[in-house]
């Protein structure tokens, strides 16, 4: 482990057991994520992106290889890693403020400190004025803000996000992406973010990783230069350098459409079993949440 590395994945390879024998989800993957870095991951559907994220979260044990966080082996979920998934997963009987404070209450954080933390996150995530509202009174985008704020409230060192903005409309996604960029900059968290949107990956990431089709491996790592003006969609769309990087990433992902495809039954089995096993190992509702951007979405056989 090199100084400054927060997450280290070494020779990670995973297989899912099926009635017809093992199905390989990923090829060998080596990855290091630096402290305070925002790393995004794009690739075709079913290539093993979520499998990798769940292994880093501690929800599944890799078939081969090791994963460490701050030099310590990852063998189970821990307070040092917070997870936000695609699904809306906030507690319907709790208000916005009490949803955000839920983990703090479980951890017996004193009330005054809880209120301070919640107030800051409500401000950072654009939820001011909605503290006493219940989830059924909120839009999808607002519910996702609550899920993100709740994950941040627990103050994990690492935030793992699996397509958190895909379930909201296109304009709301743009706002949520800008808010996430500001939140990450303000809190200096280490973030690993999965998406199918090339523009989203480049907009948010300090580095963009591109995976091959299943069994997935990392085929390219693209550095994204910092932007002195911050991250907003208006400047991103006018920045020729950013658009050039997005075009490069899109070409890399689209190349996978021409790669030899696994049999349909194998591909479907790997994706289905991965979802089923993850569902059994995933966080309780307290640990999930948000999702994508409409431009340059790339899915299997659908370059967007």
C-alpha positions in Angstrom: 0.0 0.0 0.0 1.4 3.4 -1.0 1.0 6.5 1.2 -2.3 8.2 0.6 -4.1 5.2 -0.8 -7.5 4.7 0.9 -8.8 1.6 -1.0 -6.6 -1.0 -2.6 -8.0 -3.9 -4.7 -5.5 -6.5 -5.6 -6.1 -9.3 -8.1 -9.8 -9.3 -7.4 -11.7 -11.9 -9.4 -15.2 -13.1 -8.6 -17.4 -16.1 -9.7 -21.1 -16.7 -8.9 -22.2 -20.3 -8.2 -25.0 -21.6 -10.3 -26.8 -24.9 -10.8 -24.9 -25.2 -14.1 -21.5 -24.4 -12.6 -19.6 -21.2 -11.7 -20.2 -18.0 -13.8 -17.4 -15.6 -13.9 -18.4 -12.0 -13.2 -15.0 -10.3 -13.4 -11.4 -10.8 -14.6 -8.5 -9.9 -12.3 -8.9 -6.3 -11.2 -6.2 -4.2 -9.6 -7.2 -0.7 -8.3 -6.0 1.9 -5.9 -8.2 4.8 -4.8 -6.5 7.7 -3.1 -7.8 9.5 0.0 -10.2 12.3 -1.0 -10.4 11.1 -4.6 -13.6 10.9 -6.6 -13.3 7.8 -8.9 -16.1 7.0 -11.4 -16.6 3.6 -13.1 -18.4 3.1 -16.4 -18.9 -0.1 -18.5 -21.5 -2.3 -20.2 -24.4 -3.8 -18.2 -23.4 -7.0 -16.4 -19.7 -6.4 -16.6 -19.1 -6.7 -12.8 -19.3 -3.0 -11.7 -21.7 -3.6 -8.9 -20.0 -6.9 -7.9 -16.8 -4.9 -7.4 -18.6 -2.2 -5.4 -20.3 -4.7 -3.2 -17.0 -6.4 -2.5 -15.4 -3.1 -1.5 -18.5 -2.5 0.8 -17.9 -5.9 2.4 -21.2 -7.4 1.2 -19.5 -10.3 -0.6 -16.2 -12.1 -0.3 -14.1 -12.2 -3.5 -13.5 -15.6 -5.0 -9.9 -14.5 -5.5 -7.8 -11.5 -4.4 -7.9 -9.0 -1.6 -9.4 -5.6 -0.8 -8.1 -3.3 1.9 -9.3 0.0 3.4 -6.6 2.0 5.1 -4.4 -1.1 5.0 -7.0 -3.3 6.8 -8.6 -6.3 5.0 -12.2 -5.8 4.1 -14.2 -8.9 5.1 -17.6 -7.4 6.1 -19.5 -4.0 6.1 -18.0 -1.4 8.3 -18.6 2.2 9.6 -15.7 3.4 7.5 -17.6 2.7 4.3 -21.1 4.1 3.5 -23.2 2.9 0.6 -25.8 4.6 -1.5 -27.6 2.3 -4.0 -30.1 3.0 -6.8 -33.3 2.3 -4.7 -35.1 5.0 -2.8 -34.5 3.6 0.7 -35.5 6.1 3.5 -37.8 5.3 6.4 -41.4 6.4 5.5 -42.4 7.0 9.2 -39.6 9.4 9.8 -39.3 13.1 8.8 -36.4 14.3 6.7 -34.5 15.4 9.7 -35.0 12.2 11.6 -34.1 10.1 8.6 -30.8 11.9 8.3 -30.2 11.5 12.1 -31.2 7.8 12.2 -27.7 6.4 12.2 -26.5 9.0 14.6 -29.2 8.0 17.0 -28.2 4.4 16.8 -24.6 5.4 17.5 -25.8 7.3 20.5 -24.4 10.6 19.3 -25.5 13.4 21.8 -28.6 15.3 20.6 -26.8 18.7 20.3 -24.1 17.2 18.1 -26.7 15.3 16.0 -28.7 18.5 15.4 -25.5 20.3 14.3 -24.6 17.6 11.8 -28.1 17.3 10.4 -28.4 21.1 10.0 -25.2 21.3 8.0 -26.1 18.4 5.7 -29.6 19.8 5.2 -28.0 23.0 4.0 -25.4 21.2 1.8 -28.0 19.0 0.1 -30.6 21.7 -0.6 -33.2 20.3 1.9 -33.6 23.5 3.9 -37.3 24.0 4.7 -38.2 20.3 4.3 -36.9 19.1 7.7 -40.3 18.2 9.0 -41.7 16.7 5.8 -42.2 12.9 5.4 -41.0 10.9 2.4 -44.4 10.7 0.8 -44.5 14.5 0.7 -41.2 14.6 -1.3 -40.3 14.2 -5.0 -37.9 11.5 -6.1 -35.0 13.9 -6.2 -35.7 15.2 -2.7 -35.9 11.6 -1.4 -32.5 10.9 -2.9 -31.0 14.0 -1.3 -32.2 12.6 2.1 -30.6 9.2 1.3 -27.3 10.8 0.5 -27.4 13.1 3.5 -28.1 10.1 5.8 -25.1 8.3 4.4 -22.9 11.3 4.9 -24.2 11.9 8.4 -22.6 8.7 9.6 -19.2 10.3 8.6 -17.7 7.3 6.8 -14.3 7.8 5.2 -15.4 6.2 2.0 -18.7 6.7 0.1 -19.7 3.9 -2.4 -22.4 4.9 -4.9 -24.1 2.6 -7.3 -25.9 4.6 -10.0 -27.6 6.7 -7.4 -29.4 9.2 -9.8 -30.9 6.8 -12.4 -34.4 6.9 -10.9 -35.0 10.6 -11.2 -35.8 12.8 -14.2 -33.1 14.4 -16.4 -33.2 17.9 -15.0 -33.2 16.7 -11.4 -30.2 14.6 -12.2 -28.2 17.7 -13.3 -29.0 19.5 -10.1 -28.2 16.4 -7.9 -24.9 15.9 -9.7 -23.9 19.5 -9.0 -24.9 19.2 -5.4 -23.0 16.0 -5.0 -19.9 17.7 -6.4 -20.2 20.5 -3.9 -20.9 18.1 -1.0 -17.9 16.1 -1.8 -15.6 19.1 -2.1 -16.9 20.5 1.2 -16.5 17.2 3.1 -13.3 15.8 1.4 -14.7 12.3 1.2 -13.3 9.5 -0.9 -16.0 8.4 -3.4 -16.3 5.4 -5.7 -19.2 6.0 -8.1 -20.7 3.6 -10.6 -22.7 5.0 -13.6 -23.8 4.2 -17.1 -23.6 7.9 -18.1 -20.3 8.9 -19.7 -21.0 12.6 -19.1 -21.8 12.0 -15.5 -18.6 10.0 -15.0 -16.4 12.8 -16.5 -18.3 15.6 -14.8 -18.0 14.1 -11.3 -14.7 12.1 -11.5 -11.1 13.0 -10.7 -10.4 9.7 -12.6 -12.7 7.7 -14.9 -12.3 3.9 -15.0 -13.6 2.0 -18.1 -14.5 -1.7 -17.8 -14.8 -4.3 -20.5 -17.8 -6.4 -21.0 -18.2 -9.5 -18.8 -16.1 -10.9 -17.4 -15.1 -7.3 -16.7 -11.7 -5.9 -16.2 -10.4 -2.3 -16.2 -9.4 -1.5 -19.8 -8.5 2.2 -19.3 -8.0 4.9 -16.6 -8.5 8.5 -17.7 -7.4 11.4 -15.5 -9.8 14.4 -15.4 -8.0 17.7 -14.8 -9.3 19.8 -11.9 -11.5 22.8 -12.7 -10.7 26.1 -10.9 -14.2 27.4 -11.4 -15.8 24.3 -9.7 -18.2 21.9 -11.3 -21.3 23.1 -13.0 -23.0 21.8 -16.2 -22.9 25.1 -18.0 -19.1 25.4 -17.9 -18.7 21.7 -18.4 -20.6 21.8 -21.7 -18.5 24.8 -22.9 -15.1 23.3 -21.9 -13.6 21.7 -25.0 -11.1 19.7 -22.9 -13.9 18.1 -20.8 -15.9 17.3 -24.0 -12.8 15.8 -25.5 -12.4 13.5 -22.5 -16.1 12.6 -22.6 -15.7 11.6 -26.3 -12.7 9.5 -25.5 -14.5 7.6 -22.7 -17.5 7.1 -24.9 -15.4 5.6 -27.7 -13.8 3.2 -25.2 -17.1 2.0 -23.9 -18.6 1.7 -27.4 -15.7 -0.5 -28.4 -17.1 -3.2 -26.1 -20.1 -3.6 -28.3 -17.8 -5.2 -30.9 -16.2 -7.6 -28.4 -17.1 -11.3 -28.3 -20.2 -11.5 -26.2 -20.8 -14.2 -23.7 -23.8 -16.5 -24.2 -27.1 -14.8 -23.4 -27.9 -17.4 -20.8 -24.5 -16.9 -19.0 -24.8 -13.1 -19.1 -28.3 -13.1 -17.8 -27.4 -15.7 -15.1 -24.5 -13.7 -13.8 -26.5 -10.5 -13.6 -29.5 -12.2 -12.0 -27.5 -14.2 -9.5 -25.4 -11.1 -8.6 -28.6 -9.1 -7.9 -30.1 -11.9 -5.8 -27.0 -12.6 -3.8 -26.4 -8.8 -3.3 -30.0 -8.4 -2.1 -29.3 -11.0 0.6 -26.2 -9.2 1.7 -27.1 -5.6 1.2 -27.4 -2.9 3.9 -30.7 -2.5 5.8 -32.8 0.4 4.5 -30.7 2.8 6.6 -27.8 2.4 4.2 -29.1 2.9 0.7 -30.2 5.6 -1.7 -30.0 7.8 -5.4 -28.9 7.6 -9.8 -27.5 9.0 -13.9 -27.5 11.8 -16.5 -29.3 11.7 -19.8 -26.5 12.4 -22.2 -24.2 9.6 -23.4 -25.8 6.8 -21.5 -24.1 3.5 -22.5 -25.7 0.1 -21.9 -25.2 -3.2 -23.5 -26.1 -2.8 -27.2 -27.3 0.7 -26.5 -24.7 3.5 -26.8 -27.3 6.1 -25.9 
